[in-house]
């Protein structure tokens, strides 16, 4: 496995590699969710690139940028064992450079929910993803469905900028009790960790009601909120919403949709979603 840290090294490494090339963008602190993407990329591509970059542009003031875990050596071992060909670990200075004055802003799917709760977050996501796609020029890029709004933003970005890459989206990987695997789960106390699966239970109950014929968004949302509110350690529910899977706008009753939710347990904010089909 080749480990590079500059854009010029990355481009040189990928200049004559066999295709198709798969890219798995990450912020490190790799877990089974990331590794499921890596394994799929290795199964589908001749050359696999993984990036590890804790992107400051997608963290708002007061968020957990400084304490975000950075176990680089452990991450490199995991990627090597999985068969990744090239790992790209740029510094902030390498990615953004002195005097950087360009950012990518995606309207539509980036404006509501996480976009409203975390102003500027999706500008940071869109900018770094655009840069990685330009730098690595992959045939496929792999993302997890847990971050459903991020997926919608990336798909819009790729379509609008005519980027020649296929966005591959894989199912959310969960713990045995249903909690979506996330690097931030490590911040939960033991009691909060026991309470956290209420989010997926509530979303799953709403999905079951949808399948049983209850398809009024407000009824589904109210029922989901009520189930979450029954857990005392959930301090707040930031949102529960039935949305169009592509636009993240409120679902109009036709086409693919998701139920998305965000809750807070102490200082930890968890997001999750289920497909309603």
SULJO-V145893 format. One record per residue. N is the residue number from 1. RES is the residue in one small letter. OMEGA is omega in whole degrees, -180 to 180 (none if undefined). Layout:
BEGIN
<<N;RES;OMEGA> <N;RES;OMEGA>>
END
This chain:
BEGIN
<<1;x;179> <2;x;180> <3;x;-179> <4;x;-175> <5;x;180> <6;x;179> <7;x;-180> <8;x;177> <9;x;180> <10;x;-179> <11;x;178> <12;x;-179> <13;x;-175> <14;x;-172> <15;x;-175> <16;x;180> <17;x;176> <18;x;177> <19;x;2> <20;x;179> <21;x;176> <22;x;179> <23;x;174> <24;x;179> <25;x;178> <26;x;170> <27;x;178> <28;x;-172> <29;x;-168> <30;x;177> <31;x;-174> <32;x;176> <33;x;176> <34;x;-173> <35;x;175> <36;x;176> <37;x;180> <38;x;-179> <39;x;178> <40;x;178> <41;x;179> <42;x;-180> <43;x;-174> <44;x;-173> <45;x;176> <46;x;179> <47;x;-178> <48;x;177> <49;x;171> <50;x;175> <51;x;174> <52;x;-178> <53;x;175> <54;x;-168> <55;x;-177> <56;x;-176> <57;x;-180> <58;x;175> <59;x;175> <60;x;175> <61;x;179> <62;x;176> <63;x;-165> <64;x;-178> <65;x;-174> <66;x;-178> <67;x;179> <68;x;-174> <69;x;-178> <70;x;-180> <71;x;-169> <72;x;-176> <73;x;177> <74;x;178> <75;x;180> <76;x;178> <77;x;180> <78;x;-178> <79;x;178> <80;x;-180> <81;x;-178> <82;x;178> <83;x;177> <84;x;-177> <85;x;-177> <86;x;174> <87;x;-178> <88;x;-178> <89;x;-178> <90;x;170> <91;x;176> <92;x;-179> <93;x;179> <94;x;-177> <95;x;-173> <96;x;172> <97;x;179> <98;x;177> <99;x;179> <100;x;-173> <101;x;-176> <102;x;174> <103;x;179> <104;x;179> <105;x;179> <106;x;175> <107;x;178> <108;x;-173> <109;x;-178> <110;x;-168> <111;x;-174> <112;x;171> <113;x;179> <114;x;179> <115;x;178> <116;x;-178> <117;x;-176> <118;x;-176> <119;x;179> <120;x;-176> <121;x;-175> <122;x;169> <123;x;178> <124;x;178> <125;x;-176> <126;x;-179> <127;x;-177> <128;x;178> <129;x;177> <130;x;-180> <131;x;-180> <132;x;179> <133;x;177> <134;x;-177> <135;x;-175> <136;x;-179> <137;x;-178> <138;x;171> <139;x;180> <140;x;174> <141;x;-168> <142;x;-179> <143;x;179> <144;x;-177> <145;x;179> <146;x;178> <147;x;-171> <148;x;-180> <149;x;175> <150;x;178> <151;x;180> <152;x;179> <153;x;-179> <154;x;178> <155;x;178> <156;x;177> <157;x;-177> <158;x;-180> <159;x;-175> <160;x;-178> <161;x;178> <162;x;180> <163;x;-174> <164;x;-178> <165;x;174> <166;x;177> <167;x;-179> <168;x;-177> <169;x;-178> <170;x;-177> <171;x;175> <172;x;176> <173;x;-172> <174;x;169> <175;x;-178> <176;x;-179> <177;x;174> <178;x;-179> <179;x;178> <180;x;-179> <181;x;-178> <182;x;177> <183;x;-177> <184;x;177> <185;x;180> <186;x;-180> <187;x;-178> <188;x;170> <189;x;180> <190;x;-180> <191;x;178> <192;x;179> <193;x;177> <194;x;-178> <195;x;-170> <196;x;-179> <197;x;177> <198;x;-179> <199;x;-179> <200;x;178> <201;x;-179> <202;x;178> <203;x;180> <204;x;178> <205;x;177> <206;x;177> <207;x;179> <208;x;179> <209;x;178> <210;x;-180> <211;x;-179> <212;x;175> <213;x;177> <214;x;-175> <215;x;173> <216;x;-173> <217;x;-176> <218;x;178> <219;x;179> <220;x;-179> <221;x;-179> <222;x;179> <223;x;179> <224;x;178> <225;x;-178> <226;x;179> <227;x;178> <228;x;-178> <229;x;178> <230;x;178> <231;x;-174> <232;x;-176> <233;x;172> <234;x;-175> <235;x;178> <236;x;172> <237;x;-178> <238;x;175> <239;x;166> <240;x;-174> <241;x;170> <242;x;-171> <243;x;171> <244;x;-174> <245;x;-178> <246;x;-175> <247;x;-175> <248;x;173> <249;x;177> <250;x;-175> <251;x;-178> <252;x;177> <253;x;179> <254;x;177> <255;x;-178> <256;x;-179> <257;x;179> <258;x;162> <259;x;-177> <260;x;-179> <261;x;174> <262;x;-180> <263;x;177> <264;x;170> <265;x;-173> <266;x;-180> <267;x;-175> <268;x;179> <269;x;-179> <270;x;174> <271;x;178> <272;x;179> <273;x;171> <274;x;176> <275;x;175> <276;x;-179> <277;x;none>>
END
